Amino acid sequence: MTLSKDDILEVMSNSRRRFVFHYLRQRGTEPTSVRQLSEHVAAWELEKDVTELASEDRRRVQTALHQFHLPKMDDLGFVDYDARRGEVKLTEETAQLDIYLDIVPGIDVPWGLYYLGLTGVNVCVLTLAMVGVYPFSLASGLSWALFVVLTFGVSALAHAYINLNQHRYGIGDRPAELDS
């Protein structure tokens, strides 16, 4: 079964299912008990440590996973869910998915706007240098070209680092959306 883009977006449209994916992605295709999964999902939802959870918190999440979320994810081919054994695991295909959601904390700017702003600043600097406005006229055209390349290069490196290490599901202890 091939996962469609719509199926992936359907699963990832719900924070509880994103938490399920994050937790299971860390385990690859190894089966996990629904009880253990529900503990971690509840802890993330309540922003508590697993040891601080009340049994009611675990039970509430476990019931919702058992009755709704895991069957839905199983129907879409996202997980293999064995309700009788109380185990769930990612399908082989889903385990290979590298799902990235652009999670933008309140004080951050989306990368597209950042690069648009950087382009605007670089165009202004290059224009001022070409027109000969002091102090921009002090550096050569080659120096300003190097400046532009460096600003985009450093920005691209930072962007790549953040994408690879912070906003991907299954990377890190907690889902990225909890840190935003």
C-alpha positions in Angstrom: 0.0 0.0 0.0 1.4 3.4 -1.0 0.7 6.3 1.4 -0.8 9.2 -0.4 -0.1 12.8 0.4 -3.7 13.3 1.5 -3.4 10.3 3.9 -0.2 11.7 5.4 -1.7 15.1 5.9 -4.9 13.5 7.4 -2.8 11.7 10.0 -0.6 14.7 10.7 -3.5 17.1 11.0 -4.1 16.0 14.6 -1.5 16.7 17.4 -2.2 13.4 19.2 -1.5 11.5 16.0 1.6 13.6 15.4 2.8 12.6 18.9 2.1 8.9 18.1 4.1 9.2 14.9 7.0 10.9 16.7 7.1 8.3 19.4 6.8 5.3 17.0 9.3 6.8 14.5 11.9 6.7 17.2 11.4 3.0 17.5 11.4 2.2 13.8 9.3 -0.9 13.1 9.6 -2.4 16.6 6.2 -3.1 18.2 5.3 -0.8 21.1 2.6 -1.4 23.7 -0.3 1.0 23.5 0.1 1.6 27.2 3.6 2.8 26.9 2.7 4.9 23.8 -0.2 6.5 25.7 2.0 7.4 28.6 4.3 9.4 26.4 1.5 11.0 24.4 -0.2 12.0 27.6 3.0 13.4 29.0 3.6 15.5 25.9 0.0 16.8 25.8 0.1 17.8 29.4 3.7 18.9 29.3 4.7 16.7 32.2 7.2 14.0 32.8 5.8 10.4 32.5 6.4 9.9 36.2 4.1 12.8 37.0 1.1 11.5 35.2 -2.1 10.5 37.0 -3.6 7.1 35.9 -6.6 9.0 34.7 -4.4 11.0 32.3 -2.9 7.8 30.9 -6.3 6.1 30.6 -8.0 9.0 28.9 -5.3 9.1 26.2 -5.1 5.3 25.9 -8.9 5.1 25.4 -8.8 7.7 22.6 -5.9 6.0 20.9 -7.5 2.6 21.1 -11.0 3.7 20.0 -10.2 6.3 17.4 -6.6 7.4 16.5 -4.9 4.0 16.1 -7.7 2.4 14.1 -7.7 5.4 11.8 -3.9 5.3 11.3 -4.2 1.6 10.7 -6.9 2.0 8.1 -4.7 4.6 6.2 -1.8 2.2 6.3 0.3 4.4 8.6 0.6 1.8 11.4 0.0 -1.9 12.1 -2.3 -1.9 15.1 -3.1 -5.1 16.9 -5.9 -4.2 19.3 -6.1 -7.7 20.7 -2.4 -7.7 21.8 -2.4 -4.0 22.5 0.6 -3.4 20.3 1.3 -0.9 17.5 4.2 -0.3 15.2 4.9 1.8 12.1 4.5 0.1 8.8 7.7 -0.4 6.8 6.7 2.4 4.4 5.9 4.9 7.1 9.1 4.2 9.1 11.0 5.5 6.1 9.0 8.7 5.9 10.9 11.8 6.9 8.0 14.1 7.9 8.9 17.8 8.4 6.4 20.4 9.4 7.6 24.0 9.4 7.0 24.8 13.1 7.4 28.5 13.6 7.6 29.7 17.3 5.7 32.9 18.0 8.8 35.1 17.8 10.3 33.5 14.7 9.8 34.3 11.1 9.1 31.6 8.4 12.1 30.8 6.4 10.5 32.0 3.1 10.0 35.5 4.6 13.5 35.4 6.1 15.1 34.7 2.6 12.9 37.4 1.0 14.1 39.9 3.6 17.7 38.8 3.2 17.4 39.3 -0.6 15.9 42.8 0.0 18.8 43.7 2.3 21.4 42.4 -0.1 19.8 44.2 -3.1 19.9 47.5 -1.1 23.6 47.0 -0.1 24.6 46.1 -3.7 22.6 49.1 -5.1 24.3 51.5 -2.6 27.7 50.0 -3.5 27.0 50.3 -7.3 25.8 53.9 -7.0 28.9 54.8 -5.0 27.3 55.8 -1.7 29.9 56.2 1.1 30.9 53.8 3.0 29.6 51.2 0.6 31.9 52.6 -2.2 35.0 51.7 -0.1 34.7 47.9 -0.9 35.1 46.4 -4.3 32.3 44.7 -6.3 33.9 41.4 -5.7 33.9 42.0 -1.9 30.2 42.8 -2.0 29.5 39.7 -4.1 31.4 37.6 -1.5 29.2 39.3 1.2 26.0 38.2 -0.6 27.2 34.7 -1.1 28.3 34.4 2.6 25.0 35.8 3.9 23.0 33.2 1.9 25.5 30.4 2.6 25.4 31.0 6.4 21.6 31.3 6.3 21.3 28.1 4.3 23.6 26.2 6.7 21.5 27.4 9.7 18.3 26.5 7.9 19.6 23.0 7.0 20.7 22.4 10.6 17.4 23.4 12.1 15.5 21.3 9.6 17.5 18.2 10.1 17.8 18.5 13.9 14.8 20.2 15.3 11.6 20.1 13.1 11.5 16.5 12.0 9.2 14.0 13.7 11.1 11.2 15.3 14.2 13.3 16.1 14.8 14.3 19.6 13.1 13.3 22.8 10.0 15.5 22.3 8.1 16.5 19.3 9.3 19.9 17.9 5.9 21.5 18.2 6.3 21.4 22.0 9.4 23.6 21.9 7.7 26.3 19.9 
